[in-house]
Amino acid sequence: MVVTRTYLQMTRRGEHRSAGVDVSGLRVERAPACPASFYRYLYTEVGRSYHWLDRSEWTRDQIGTHLARPDISIWVAYLSGAPAGFFELHTCGDGSAEIAYFGLLPDFHGKGLGKQLLSSAVENAWNLGANRVWLHTCTLDDPAALPNYLKRGFSAYRQETYEAAIPE
């Protein structure tokens, strides 16, 4: 299957267009000591429909080593106490911050949470001292992803295509 990957960025904090309306009961918290099992759960359940496979074979030790890195932070969204989604920020050596992973658990799609979670990810990336916030998405992701990124103020700066073997 041919997949198109789009890279998007914000180069100034003022480019961010916040979602505006807060979703009642939604809170986003940094998880500074995120257990490997909880990270695996979030990664697997959020990414299941979008063929997130690159970390699916990681061992508990590999996940733990990754999460212990000072340039990685995990943030979890809770709606009325239940985990609803997460994002992973990676502060890069060039001063930028990548929203490396971002998404909602399937039961929380269609409730307006994605735009709120993305706004939180962007704000927290800037708060970490980023000089640029960036991410990438692809045609395997939810169809609402790219429009959400553009509405929040991201602009595309590169596109590429690649061949992906998608398991049946």
Order of alpha helices (4+ residues) and beta strands (2+ residues): beta-beta-alpha-alpha-beta-beta-beta-alpha-beta-alpha-beta
